[in-house]
Amino acid sequence: MEPRDRRFRRYLDRASMTPAPDASENAARPDPDTALAPWRARWSLQPDGAAFDTPSSALQPVRHAGQPAMLKLAYDAEEQRSGVLMRWWDGDGAARVLACEGPVLLLERATGGDTLLAMAGDGRDAQACRILCDVAQRLHGHPHAPPQGLVPLPRYFDSLEQAARDHGGLYATAWSIAHELLSQPWPPVPLHGDLHHENVLDFGPQRGWLAIDPKRVIGERGYDYATQLGDPLQLGDELPGRLAGRLDIVTEAGGIPRSRMLRWVVAQQGLSAAWHLEDDEEDEAELPLSVLRAALVLGAGEGSD
């Protein structure tokens, strides 16, 4: 889900005062095979597919000691920092880091044949939601002290605050709810920050479902659950029912009261819509706004925690 990832990097870069990469930097890159060649040699890796570029990285499927792996060279600062959390999780709930040096990661590679997106579309939505909850619980449950350099969750929400001032309406409603949640947070934990259906992959029967591409953020765990509740839900009239079904699963698995979880959905989906506005993607903002409306109908902001 690359456009979303670019938005996350931009706002985390802003929070850490690190300039975000621009398109001109991509043009100056070497081709991905050339860029990754020194690392294949250094770690005695065998190519297992063609090298390719994304807006943030060069990647290649490889074999490491005969086992499938993914070689990743991150070009921007935020992608490089994401390895901090991957190493900290140490393969529990997230892909295992096999080697790391500077901007380069060698990760175990997903080889299973299923996807959460397929599940969401073929009648297995509840199963996909339970898998995401299981991964979230594993990621949030690590007992060790968090690594340094994680971005506090409130910094994520600057864009929603601005959208509330500029546009009012649903953005103002979402910001009011977000501000309340952020002002009275539950104990913070390291979050994935983008825990949606395309960032949890099938690593086969031995390793199960594991997360990739975290965004180095720390805050209340409800944020991660809210991300999975809203994506993908392009369902029209079916949306409220599907959202309610996912909500039942999340509140039971995560131990988060229904009213609080609905407020996190409103806050997170409002933020997603605000990011779309900043990228001049007004049409794309309508999907998170539709989830936001459905959450309000289901009772966001009512009751107490």
C-alpha positions as CSV (number, residue, x, y, z in Angstrom):
1,M,0.0,0.0,0.0
2,E,2.6,2.4,-1.1
3,P,0.8,5.8,-1.2
4,R,-0.3,5.3,2.4
5,D,3.3,4.4,3.3
6,R,4.6,7.6,1.7
7,R,2.2,9.6,3.9
8,F,3.4,7.9,7.0
9,R,7.0,8.6,6.1
10,R,6.3,12.2,5.4
11,Y,4.6,12.9,8.8
12,L,7.2,10.9,10.8
13,D,10.0,12.7,9.0
14,R,8.3,16.0,9.8
15,A,8.0,15.0,13.5
16,S,11.7,14.1,13.6
17,M,12.8,17.1,11.6
18,T,14.3,14.9,8.9
19,P,13.7,16.0,5.3
20,A,11.5,13.6,3.4
21,P,12.8,12.3,0.1
22,D,11.5,13.8,-3.1
23,A,11.0,12.4,-6.6
24,S,14.3,13.7,-7.9
25,E,16.2,11.4,-5.5
26,N,14.6,8.3,-7.1
27,A,15.9,9.3,-10.5
28,A,19.5,9.4,-9.1
29,R,19.4,5.8,-7.7
30,P,21.3,3.0,-9.3
31,D,19.2,0.2,-10.7
32,P,18.1,-2.1,-7.9
33,D,20.2,-5.1,-9.0
34,T,23.3,-3.0,-9.0
35,A,22.4,-1.4,-5.6
36,L,21.9,-4.7,-4.0
37,A,24.8,-6.6,-5.5
38,P,27.4,-5.7,-2.7
39,W,25.0,-7.0,-0.1
40,R,24.3,-10.2,-1.9
41,A,28.1,-10.8,-2.0
42,R,28.6,-9.7,1.6
43,W,26.0,-12.1,3.0
44,S,26.5,-14.9,0.5
45,L,23.0,-14.6,-0.9
46,Q,21.6,-16.3,-4.0
47,P,19.0,-14.4,-6.1
48,D,15.6,-16.0,-6.0
49,G,13.8,-13.5,-8.2
50,A,14.4,-10.1,-9.9
51,A,15.4,-7.1,-7.9
52,F,12.9,-4.2,-7.9
53,D,12.3,-0.7,-6.7
54,T,9.6,0.9,-4.6
55,P,9.4,4.6,-3.9
56,S,11.3,4.0,-0.7
57,S,13.6,1.0,-1.2
58,A,15.3,-1.5,-3.4
59,L,14.2,-5.1,-2.7
60,Q,15.0,-8.6,-4.0
61,P,13.9,-12.1,-3.0
62,V,17.0,-14.2,-2.2
63,R,18.1,-17.4,-0.6
64,H,20.0,-17.2,2.7
65,A,21.7,-20.5,3.8
66,G,19.2,-22.2,1.5
67,Q,16.2,-20.5,3.1
68,P,13.9,-17.9,1.4
69,A,14.6,-14.3,2.5
70,M,14.0,-10.7,1.3
71,L,16.9,-8.3,0.9
72,K,15.9,-4.6,1.4
73,L,18.0,-1.5,0.9
74,A,16.0,1.5,2.4
75,Y,16.7,4.9,0.8
76,D,14.8,7.3,3.1
77,A,15.5,7.8,6.8
78,E,12.1,6.7,8.0
79,E,12.4,3.3,6.3
80,Q,15.8,2.8,7.7
81,R,14.5,3.5,11.2
82,S,11.7,1.0,10.9
83,G,14.3,-1.8,11.3
84,V,14.7,-0.7,15.0
85,L,11.3,-2.1,15.8
86,M,11.7,-5.2,13.6
87,R,14.9,-6.1,15.5
88,W,13.2,-5.3,18.9
89,W,10.3,-7.7,18.1
90,D,12.9,-10.3,17.3
91,G,10.6,-12.4,15.1
92,D,7.7,-12.5,17.6
93,G,4.7,-11.2,15.6
94,A,6.9,-9.7,12.9
95,A,9.2,-11.0,10.3
96,R,12.6,-12.0,11.7
97,V,15.6,-9.9,10.9
98,L,18.3,-12.2,9.7
99,A,21.0,-9.5,9.2
100,C,21.2,-5.8,9.4
101,E,23.8,-3.2,8.5
102,G,23.2,0.5,8.0
103,P,20.3,1.0,5.7
104,V,20.1,-2.7,4.7
105,L,17.9,-5.4,6.2
106,L,17.8,-9.1,5.4
107,L,14.4,-10.5,6.5
108,E,12.7,-13.9,6.4
109,R,10.4,-14.0,3.4
110,A,6.7,-14.8,3.4
111,T,6.1,-18.0,1.4
112,G,2.5,-18.9,2.3
113,G,-0.2,-18.8,-0.3
114,D,-3.0,-16.9,1.4
115,T,-3.5,-13.2,1.9
116,L,-5.7,-11.2,4.3
117,L,-7.0,-9.1,1.4
118,A,-8.3,-12.3,-0.2
119,M,-9.9,-13.4,3.0
120,A,-11.7,-10.0,3.4
121,G,-13.2,-10.4,-0.1
122,D,-14.2,-14.1,-0.2
123,G,-16.3,-14.5,2.9
124,R,-13.5,-15.0,5.5
125,D,-13.4,-11.4,6.8
126,A,-13.9,-12.5,10.4
127,Q,-10.9,-14.9,10.1
128,A,-8.7,-12.1,8.7
129,C,-9.8,-9.9,11.5
130,R,-8.9,-12.5,14.1
131,I,-5.5,-13.0,12.5
132,L,-4.8,-9.2,12.7
133,C,-5.9,-9.2,16.3
134,D,-3.5,-12.1,17.1
135,V,-0.6,-10.3,15.5
136,A,-1.5,-7.0,17.3
137,Q,-1.5,-8.8,20.6
138,R,1.9,-10.3,20.0
139,L,3.4,-7.0,18.9
140,H,1.9,-5.1,21.8
141,G,2.7,-7.7,24.4
142,H,6.5,-7.5,24.5
143,P,7.7,-7.1,28.1
144,H,11.0,-5.4,27.4
145,A,11.6,-1.6,27.6
146,P,10.8,0.1,24.3
147,P,13.6,1.0,21.9
148,Q,14.7,4.6,21.7
149,G,13.5,7.0,19.0
150,L,9.9,6.0,18.7
151,V,7.5,8.9,17.7
152,P,4.7,9.7,20.2
153,L,1.3,9.0,18.7
154,P,-0.1,12.5,19.2
155,R,2.4,13.8,16.6
156,Y,0.5,11.7,14.0
157,F,-2.6,13.8,14.5
158,D,-1.3,17.3,13.5
159,S,-2.8,16.9,10.0
160,L,-6.3,16.0,11.5
161,E,-6.1,19.1,13.7
162,Q,-5.3,21.3,10.7
163,A,-8.1,19.7,8.6
164,A,-10.5,20.4,11.5
165,R,-9.6,24.1,11.4
166,D,-9.7,24.3,7.6
167,H,-12.8,22.1,6.8
168,G,-14.8,21.6,10.0
169,G,-17.6,19.0,9.7
170,L,-16.5,15.4,10.1
171,Y,-12.9,16.5,10.4
172,A,-13.8,18.7,13.4
173,T,-15.8,15.8,15.0
174,A,-12.9,13.4,14.4
175,W,-10.3,15.8,15.9
176,S,-12.5,16.4,19.0
177,I,-12.6,12.7,19.6
178,A,-9.0,12.2,18.8
179,H,-8.0,15.0,21.2
180,E,-10.0,13.5,24.0
181,L,-8.3,10.1,23.5
182,L,-4.8,11.5,23.2
183,S,-5.4,13.7,26.3
184,Q,-6.4,10.7,28.4
185,P,-4.4,7.8,26.9
186,W,-4.0,4.2,28.1
187,P,-0.5,3.1,28.9
188,P,1.6,3.4,25.7
189,V,3.2,0.5,23.8
190,P,5.3,0.3,20.7
191,L,2.8,0.3,17.8
192,H,3.1,-1.1,14.3
193,G,1.5,2.2,13.1
194,D,0.1,0.8,9.8
195,L,-1.4,-2.6,10.8
196,H,-3.6,-3.3,7.8
197,H,-4.4,-6.3,5.6
198,E,-1.4,-5.8,3.3
199,N,1.2,-5.5,6.1
200,V,0.5,-8.9,7.7
201,L,1.7,-11.7,5.5
202,D,1.4,-15.5,5.4
203,F,4.8,-17.0,6.4
204,G,3.6,-20.6,6.1
205,P,2.7,-23.3,8.7
206,Q,5.9,-23.0,10.7
207,R,5.8,-19.2,11.3
208,G,2.2,-18.3,10.7
209,W,1.1,-14.7,10.0
210,L,3.6,-11.9,10.7
211,A,3.8,-8.2,10.3
212,I,6.1,-6.1,8.0
213,D,6.8,-2.4,7.5
214,P,6.2,-0.9,11.0
215,K,6.3,2.9,11.4
216,R,8.2,3.4,14.7
217,V,5.4,5.0,16.7
218,I,4.5,4.6,20.4
219,G,1.0,5.1,21.9
220,E,-2.3,3.5,22.8
221,R,-2.9,0.2,21.2
222,G,-6.4,1.1,20.1
223,Y,-4.8,3.0,17.2
224,D,-3.5,-0.2,15.7
225,Y,-6.8,-2.0,16.1
226,A,-8.6,1.0,14.5
227,T,-6.4,0.7,11.4
228,Q,-7.4,-2.8,10.7
229,L,-11.1,-2.0,11.4
230,G,-11.2,0.4,8.5
231,D,-9.3,-1.3,5.8
232,P,-10.5,-2.5,3.4
233,L,-14.2,-1.6,3.8
234,Q,-15.3,-0.2,0.4
235,L,-18.7,-1.8,0.8
236,G,-21.5,0.7,0.4
237,D,-24.6,-0.4,2.2
238,E,-22.8,-3.4,3.7
239,L,-20.2,-1.2,5.5
240,P,-22.0,-0.7,8.9
241,G,-22.7,-4.4,9.3
242,R,-19.1,-5.4,8.3
243,L,-17.7,-2.8,10.7
244,A,-19.9,-4.0,13.5
245,G,-18.8,-7.6,13.0
246,R,-15.1,-6.6,13.1
247,L,-15.8,-4.5,16.2
248,D,-17.2,-7.5,18.1
249,I,-14.0,-9.4,17.3
250,V,-11.6,-6.6,18.2
251,T,-13.3,-5.6,21.5
252,E,-13.2,-9.2,22.7
253,A,-9.7,-10.0,21.5
254,G,-8.1,-6.7,22.6
255,G,-10.1,-6.1,25.8
256,I,-11.0,-2.6,24.7
257,P,-14.5,-1.2,25.5
258,R,-16.7,-0.9,22.5
259,S,-17.2,2.9,23.0
260,R,-13.5,3.6,23.2
261,M,-12.8,1.4,20.2
262,L,-15.4,3.2,18.1
263,R,-13.8,6.5,19.0
264,W,-10.4,5.3,17.9
265,V,-12.0,4.3,14.6
266,V,-13.4,7.8,14.1
267,A,-10.0,9.4,15.1
268,Q,-7.9,7.1,12.9
269,Q,-10.2,7.3,9.8
270,G,-10.4,11.0,10.2
271,L,-6.6,11.2,10.2
272,S,-6.4,9.0,7.1
273,A,-8.9,11.3,5.3
274,A,-6.9,14.3,6.3
275,W,-3.8,12.8,4.8
276,H,-5.6,12.3,1.5
277,L,-6.6,16.0,1.5
278,E,-3.0,17.0,2.0
279,D,-2.1,14.9,-1.0
280,D,-4.8,16.5,-3.1
281,E,-6.7,13.2,-3.1
282,E,-10.2,14.4,-2.2
283,D,-12.0,11.5,-3.9
284,E,-9.8,9.0,-2.0
285,A,-10.7,10.7,1.3
286,E,-14.3,9.6,0.9
287,L,-13.5,5.9,1.8
288,P,-12.1,6.7,5.3
289,L,-14.9,9.3,5.8
290,S,-17.5,6.6,5.0
291,V,-16.0,4.3,7.7
292,L,-15.9,7.3,10.1
293,R,-19.6,7.9,9.5
294,A,-20.4,4.3,10.1
295,A,-18.5,4.3,13.3
296,L,-20.5,7.4,14.5
297,V,-23.7,5.7,13.7
298,L,-22.6,2.7,15.7
299,G,-22.2,5.0,18.7
300,A,-18.8,6.6,18.9
301,G,-18.4,9.0,21.7
302,E,-21.2,7.4,23.8
303,G,-20.7,5.9,27.2
304,S,-17.6,5.9,29.2
305,D,-14.5,3.7,29.5
